[in-house]
Each structure stands twice: as structure tokens, then as C-alpha cells.
């Protein structure tokens, strides 16, 4: 065996580490989100976490429990599943055009969108981090109604657990707790690897979250080791494609010092953003970075000259996975047509009267042309000012 792709990383449960949490003294039910079932519920339930699982559990449990307390770790920003006209929200959230918008503008847009359903500050849900630096967006349609009807009560971070009660950071105490559910996530680990190598991975001495930098020979690639604020499978596909081409010898990695330098720069960004080493990435930016390493990232100018509609959809539309099959090795002839049909195929199964449009029937409309003109004028002004 000459090369290894570690594609299935094991993980262990992450539980709160607040000082004074006496888990051994807690005499009632303690379960993780993975082991949750309604049969184990009684009267009062406390859910700990601030991600998708915690909010889904709180909404589900409050239908059968008398009281549900949702203890947030650092708060969050909640998005609905659907955007305007019933379009899935991820089709709006993950677009290349957003990577060129100033972070302050984008944060304001996301906050306004989140607050359209309920005011996050008023309801005590608002996260301490800005929306675009939140590791994973929280998607939930029902939590606002549950909070407004007091079926779910927001609590700050857990401080102590006693026999049948819990105390929180604001000094409040909930008595008569019958069950505690931890939805605090998992921590990736590679228990099957050498201990020294595991320590390097935990310290993120990994080039672009794929290749450990301190190995003498780059025969090990980590696939899916990090987190992302978007879909994981398109990202891991690109990681695997890159690793395969490196193992094959058709793509070369930089020297060890260069890789270690880039790993250190990435760690500095994480520390400035999160205050700790949290292996997370901007989904679209990271995917395009991997695509450039493989040689499958399309040139936007070349794409515009060849097919203006495809270029418009590539930059302004959703960042579909098959965009990285348009050019380069292992390209797919149907990728362009799939890009043009994807939006209509999204709605092909929602109603009997809906007829998906063929790729040949998609044309540049007035909105697309107007957007291209505005962007062209702005680019021209920037070039003129630079000259």
C-alpha cells in the first residue's frame, strides 16, 4: 500500500467543560442527540447546544414535554429553509458573487434576513460571532413560534448540574429536570493514526486541510477532516480528486516550508476569527481553491466569451458541484447543460403543473443583461482608477 486517503474520520462526543459541572451527581437521564428518543422524556427537559441538532430537538421535544430549556453556548443566527418564492435557502446563500462583497455588508444582509422571522436580540438567540464567521448556519423554520409561545425557553451557557437541577451563567436555576440532552457536536479524531501524527492534525499542521505537512513523503491525505459553512460532499469530492492526482504524480505539492507557512497563515486567520483553532472554511472559496489545485476551476473571462449565459450563472447563480466538471481533467460534456437546468429541476417535483425548462430554452433575460452591464461598468471604473 503506497498511498492512503483517510476518508472516514472517527469522532468522539463533545460535552460542556464549564467549571463545576457535576455530571456524576446528576441522577436523571443524560443522553446525546444521537441516542435521543421520545420514550425517554418525562416532564422537564434541558437541551444543550446551539446548532441544527439542538434546535431541531428543542422543537421536537417541546411537543411532548411540559418545559424545554435550550441552553445556547455562544448563540447563533437562524435561517429559514426557504427563501423568496419557496427557493431553497442554500441556492441563495452559496454564490460566488458573495465572496466579493465586503464582509460588513454581507453580515448586515444576513442579520436582516435572519431577523425577518424573529428578532434574535429580543429573543436572546443572537450569536456572539458575525453570521459569516459562524462555522455552520443554523436552519430552522419553527423555533421562532416555539419561543414566542414559551414552549421553548432560551438559557445562557450551562455552569453546573446537580442531582435534579441545572444552573446557568446568568445565575438562574431550573429545578426538577427530568432529562438532559447534549447536542454539542463531535470532535474529529484519527485514532487509527500514529499519536504524533494525530497531534499534528489537532494543531492543524495540514496543508489546505488535506496533506499533513510534517510527513517525509506525502502519501497520506485527509478527506473530510475539517468543517465548512456549506455542503460537505462537493468539498470532499474535490479533496479526494486532488489527493488522487497528487498520488498519481500529475500534480505536485509545494516544498515543506511553503506548505507549513500556509498552514501557519491559516491558523492565524482562525485564531483572529474564532479565538481558537477551529478547522472551518468558507465553502465556496475553499472549493474554488481546491479546484485551482486540480486544474478544474473555469476562467470567468474565457467562460463569458464562450457562453455568456453560463458565465452569468457560474458567478451570480448557485455554486453547483458540476461547475468543477466544466473544464480540466475528467470534465463532463453535460456540465454546462446541467448548470442551466439545475434551477428548474429543483422545482420539477413540487407540483404536477410545473414543467421543467430545457437547457436550450434558457436565455439571457433583462435582469441578467442589466446586472452584467452594471458589473462591467464598475470593473471599468476600477481599472481606470487603478491606471
Legacy VTK file of the C-alpha trace (Angstrom):
# vtk DataFile Version 3.0
C-alpha trace
ASCII
DATASET POLYDATA
POINTS 387 float
0.000 0.000 0.000
1.716 3.156 -1.227
-0.927 5.832 -0.627
-3.833 6.262 1.798
-6.894 8.514 1.765
-8.339 8.731 5.287
-11.937 9.328 4.256
-13.846 8.124 7.336
-12.556 10.001 10.343
-13.834 8.753 13.684
-15.089 11.198 16.287
-15.834 11.409 19.981
-18.627 13.288 21.715
-18.055 16.883 22.766
-19.651 17.816 26.100
-19.664 21.118 28.014
-16.489 21.752 30.001
-17.799 24.506 32.283
-16.160 24.609 35.681
-18.232 22.890 38.341
-20.361 20.614 36.129
-21.012 17.628 38.392
-22.270 15.078 35.860
-21.791 12.190 38.287
-24.182 13.828 40.765
-26.935 14.201 38.175
-29.410 11.440 38.939
-31.712 11.702 35.916
-31.432 10.851 32.243
-28.399 12.167 30.325
-28.379 11.348 26.613
-26.705 12.649 23.482
-28.641 13.787 20.444
-27.682 10.538 18.699
-29.388 8.441 21.412
-32.472 10.655 21.710
-35.947 9.138 21.565
-39.287 10.440 22.774
-39.816 7.414 25.010
-37.127 8.717 27.366
-38.833 12.043 28.012
-40.762 12.895 31.142
-41.692 16.428 32.203
-38.848 18.942 32.078
-36.053 18.702 29.518
-32.849 20.703 29.073
-31.144 20.747 25.670
-27.549 21.969 25.437
-26.152 23.212 22.118
-26.575 25.943 19.533
-26.512 24.122 16.204
-29.035 22.491 13.918
-29.445 19.377 16.058
-30.079 21.345 19.253
-32.776 23.495 17.662
-34.430 20.533 15.918
-34.517 18.607 19.197
-35.927 21.551 21.139
-38.735 21.987 18.597
-39.485 18.265 18.556
-39.327 17.726 22.331
-41.493 20.719 23.214
-44.456 18.979 21.578
-44.444 16.270 24.259
-42.680 17.864 27.253
-44.098 20.379 29.695
-40.970 22.556 29.716
-37.952 22.708 27.423
-34.906 24.859 28.190
-32.491 25.433 25.334
-29.061 26.394 26.703
-27.036 28.103 23.984
-23.271 28.009 24.050
-22.456 31.201 22.141
-25.726 31.935 20.402
-26.428 31.594 16.707
-28.166 33.102 13.689
-31.138 31.108 12.440
-32.115 30.968 8.774
-35.336 29.532 7.304
-35.199 26.612 4.907
-36.851 28.534 2.091
-36.089 31.906 0.531
-38.310 34.012 -1.730
-40.873 32.102 -3.811
-40.038 28.877 -1.979
-36.488 28.568 -3.288
-34.192 26.524 -1.005
-32.118 28.954 1.018
-28.818 27.294 0.139
-29.379 28.145 -3.529
-29.201 31.793 -2.472
-26.551 31.508 0.224
-23.736 29.821 -1.701
-22.890 32.021 -4.695
-19.523 33.240 -5.925
-20.669 36.841 -6.145
-20.979 36.932 -2.332
-17.267 36.181 -1.947
-16.504 39.597 -3.492
-18.911 41.566 -1.277
-17.368 43.349 1.764
-17.825 41.336 4.956
-19.591 44.184 6.770
-22.228 44.420 4.023
-22.737 40.681 3.924
-23.113 40.474 7.704
-25.788 43.179 7.576
-27.677 41.351 4.828
-27.618 38.049 6.715
-28.681 39.667 10.006
-31.636 41.390 8.342
-32.651 38.143 6.666
-32.428 36.213 9.954
-34.347 38.894 11.865
-37.200 38.847 9.348
-38.615 35.783 11.128
-37.912 36.932 14.710
-35.606 39.464 16.348
-32.597 37.476 17.523
-31.549 40.027 20.139
-35.046 40.331 21.595
-35.435 36.551 21.816
-31.937 36.051 23.232
-30.709 33.884 20.357
-28.212 36.265 18.690
-24.751 34.823 18.323
-21.600 36.461 19.604
-19.935 35.829 16.217
-20.923 37.541 12.990
-23.124 35.446 10.654
-20.434 34.875 8.008
-17.918 33.656 10.609
-20.417 31.203 12.098
-18.981 27.763 11.408
-22.271 26.216 10.304
-25.523 28.078 9.635
-28.472 27.040 11.783
-31.518 26.182 9.674
-34.914 26.002 11.389
-38.432 27.124 10.482
-40.276 26.522 13.767
-38.083 27.781 16.591
-39.461 31.344 16.413
-43.031 30.181 17.069
-41.865 27.887 19.884
-40.018 30.780 21.555
-42.954 33.166 21.121
-45.336 30.661 22.728
-42.814 29.935 25.532
-42.793 26.249 24.743
-39.017 26.642 24.456
-37.091 28.963 26.801
-33.633 30.248 25.899
-30.963 29.916 28.583
-27.291 31.028 28.613
-24.382 28.642 28.955
-24.521 25.800 31.457
-22.485 26.281 34.647
-23.440 23.407 36.963
-25.514 20.249 37.000
-26.883 18.974 40.311
-28.990 15.937 41.214
-32.193 17.211 39.600
-31.384 20.792 38.666
-29.192 22.902 36.395
-27.635 26.334 36.959
-26.775 28.705 34.135
-24.366 31.585 33.552
-26.938 34.278 34.409
-27.450 32.746 37.876
-30.866 31.245 37.078
-31.628 27.689 38.140
-34.057 25.163 36.671
-35.330 22.631 39.205
-36.955 19.288 38.607
-35.062 18.495 35.416
-36.026 15.023 34.214
-33.742 14.679 31.193
-30.700 16.370 29.694
-29.848 16.116 26.014
-26.394 17.101 24.805
-26.318 18.375 21.217
-22.824 19.832 21.488
-21.364 18.106 18.452
-18.372 15.904 17.906
-14.616 16.344 17.757
-12.843 14.702 14.829
-10.039 12.325 15.670
-7.895 9.845 13.768
-7.438 7.094 16.323
-6.002 4.709 13.724
-3.025 7.012 13.003
0.267 7.461 14.830
-0.068 9.542 18.027
2.475 12.104 16.867
0.636 12.498 13.568
-2.669 12.859 15.431
-1.142 15.704 17.455
-0.016 17.445 14.250
-3.526 17.141 12.808
-5.087 18.564 16.000
-2.652 21.504 15.740
-3.768 21.891 12.076
-0.306 21.356 10.649
-2.128 20.301 7.499
-1.775 21.884 4.058
-5.230 23.079 2.976
-6.776 20.586 5.442
-5.716 17.641 3.266
-1.962 16.910 3.435
-0.076 16.743 6.774
2.947 18.991 6.367
5.428 17.110 8.563
5.390 13.799 6.717
8.587 12.987 4.841
6.546 11.572 1.947
3.097 12.861 1.075
1.367 9.504 0.926
-1.500 10.338 3.311
-4.453 12.593 2.526
-7.246 13.580 4.917
-10.672 13.812 3.312
-13.481 15.443 5.274
-11.290 16.364 8.249
-12.458 19.974 8.501
-15.780 21.756 8.763
-17.492 24.080 6.341
-20.328 26.583 6.375
-21.912 24.777 3.445
-22.483 21.344 1.857
-19.769 18.827 2.690
-19.960 16.289 -0.148
-18.926 18.628 -3.021
-15.992 19.689 -0.865
-14.843 16.166 -0.022
-15.157 15.156 -3.679
-12.667 17.865 -4.635
-10.339 16.878 -1.790
-10.395 13.287 -2.996
-9.804 14.293 -6.639
-6.846 16.439 -5.621
-5.341 13.680 -3.489
-5.738 11.161 -6.315
-3.876 13.408 -8.761
-1.092 14.063 -6.257
-0.731 10.334 -5.592
-0.682 9.697 -9.341
2.113 12.242 -9.752
0.360 14.585 -12.198
0.069 17.371 -9.593
2.957 18.448 -7.408
2.802 19.831 -3.883
4.971 22.778 -2.781
8.022 22.199 -0.619
7.551 21.522 3.097
8.438 25.064 4.216
5.897 26.611 1.839
3.141 24.234 2.976
3.941 24.819 6.647
3.945 28.587 6.082
0.496 28.460 4.505
-0.754 26.232 7.325
0.506 28.761 9.890
-1.161 31.631 7.999
-4.437 29.678 8.018
-4.112 29.110 11.785
-3.558 32.836 12.327
-6.798 33.570 10.469
-8.695 31.034 12.607
-7.327 32.487 15.843
-8.284 36.009 14.753
-11.783 34.881 13.751
-12.752 32.317 16.401
-10.138 32.747 19.120
-9.171 29.071 18.784
-8.063 26.549 16.181
-11.351 25.557 14.609
-10.853 23.809 11.251
-13.580 25.516 9.259
-13.674 27.095 5.821
-15.794 29.267 3.563
-17.398 26.600 1.396
-17.328 28.327 -1.998
-13.869 29.888 -1.575
-12.347 26.622 -0.372
-13.917 24.590 -3.168
-12.582 27.003 -5.789
-9.155 26.866 -4.144
-9.129 23.074 -4.386
-10.411 23.280 -7.960
-7.468 25.522 -8.871
-5.085 22.935 -7.403
-6.662 20.234 -9.557
-6.873 22.426 -12.657
-10.670 22.396 -12.950
-11.509 25.986 -11.986
-13.030 27.772 -15.018
-11.640 31.118 -16.134
-14.557 33.558 -15.859
-13.439 35.706 -18.814
-12.984 32.648 -21.040
-16.368 31.376 -19.917
-18.006 34.725 -20.712
-16.558 34.824 -24.227
-17.609 31.238 -24.896
-21.077 31.241 -23.265
-22.282 34.487 -21.597
-25.304 32.790 -20.007
-23.149 30.050 -18.481
-20.699 32.664 -17.163
-23.566 34.615 -15.593
-24.963 31.501 -13.900
-21.484 30.421 -12.770
-20.758 33.712 -10.996
-24.174 35.009 -9.936
-26.019 31.696 -9.577
-25.715 28.891 -7.023
-22.267 27.261 -6.809
-23.265 23.827 -8.080
-20.777 20.933 -7.793
-20.752 20.284 -11.542
-19.168 23.709 -12.141
-15.897 21.894 -11.493
-16.617 19.492 -14.337
-16.787 22.226 -16.982
-13.056 22.267 -17.761
-9.879 20.403 -16.936
-9.271 16.716 -16.270
-12.311 14.442 -16.028
-14.542 17.156 -17.479
-18.160 16.263 -18.214
-19.773 17.300 -21.502
-23.159 17.641 -19.826
-21.965 20.018 -17.068
-22.983 23.205 -18.935
-26.469 21.889 -19.682
-26.842 20.653 -16.096
-25.956 24.145 -14.814
-28.677 25.724 -16.941
-31.298 23.133 -15.955
-30.480 22.913 -12.247
-32.735 25.738 -11.044
-35.761 24.382 -12.890
-35.034 20.796 -11.853
-35.181 21.966 -8.232
-38.925 22.564 -8.644
-39.710 19.719 -11.034
-41.255 17.579 -8.306
-43.179 20.149 -6.252
-46.294 20.402 -8.401
-47.998 18.451 -11.156
-48.473 21.575 -13.281
-44.770 22.510 -13.287
-42.827 21.752 -16.468
-39.016 21.996 -16.239
-37.418 24.068 -18.971
-34.904 22.524 -21.347
-31.377 23.872 -21.356
-31.842 25.176 -24.900
-34.823 27.312 -23.866
-32.895 29.263 -21.184
-31.976 32.734 -22.445
-30.395 35.849 -21.014
-33.231 37.978 -19.665
-33.326 41.706 -18.956
-32.256 41.270 -15.333
-29.204 39.249 -16.328
-28.157 41.746 -19.009
-28.649 44.699 -16.635
-26.546 43.005 -13.954
-23.750 42.252 -16.431
-23.757 45.869 -17.647
-23.551 47.238 -14.089
-20.708 44.879 -13.189
-18.891 45.748 -16.409
-19.163 49.481 -15.715
-17.893 49.009 -12.140
-14.931 46.958 -13.352
-14.116 49.595 -15.983
-14.186 52.341 -13.347
-11.860 50.328 -11.099
-9.423 49.744 -13.967
-9.485 53.431 -14.935
-8.883 54.490 -11.319
-6.033 51.995 -10.989
-4.362 53.273 -14.167
LINES 1 388
387 0 1 2 3 4 5 6 7 8 9 10 11 12 13 14 15 16 17 18 19 20 21 22 23 24 25 26 27 28 29 30 31 32 33 34 35 36 37 38 39 40 41 42 43 44 45 46 47 48 49 50 51 52 53 54 55 56 57 58 59 60 61 62 63 64 65 66 67 68 69 70 71 72 73 74 75 76 77 78 79 80 81 82 83 84 85 86 87 88 89 90 91 92 93 94 95 96 97 98 99 100 101 102 103 104 105 106 107 108 109 110 111 112 113 114 115 116 117 118 119 120 121 122 123 124 125 126 127 128 129 130 131 132 133 134 135 136 137 138 139 140 141 142 143 144 145 146 147 148 149 150 151 152 153 154 155 156 157 158 159 160 161 162 163 164 165 166 167 168 169 170 171 172 173 174 175 176 177 178 179 180 181 182 183 184 185 186 187 188 189 190 191 192 193 194 195 196 197 198 199 200 201 202 203 204 205 206 207 208 209 210 211 212 213 214 215 216 217 218 219 220 221 222 223 224 225 226 227 228 229 230 231 232 233 234 235 236 237 238 239 240 241 242 243 244 245 246 247 248 249 250 251 252 253 254 255 256 257 258 259 260 261 262 263 264 265 266 267 268 269 270 271 272 273 274 275 276 277 278 279 280 281 282 283 284 285 286 287 288 289 290 291 292 293 294 295 296 297 298 299 300 301 302 303 304 305 306 307 308 309 310 311 312 313 314 315 316 317 318 319 320 321 322 323 324 325 326 327 328 329 330 331 332 333 334 335 336 337 338 339 340 341 342 343 344 345 346 347 348 349 350 351 352 353 354 355 356 357 358 359 360 361 362 363 364 365 366 367 368 369 370 371 372 373 374 375 376 377 378 379 380 381 382 383 384 385 386
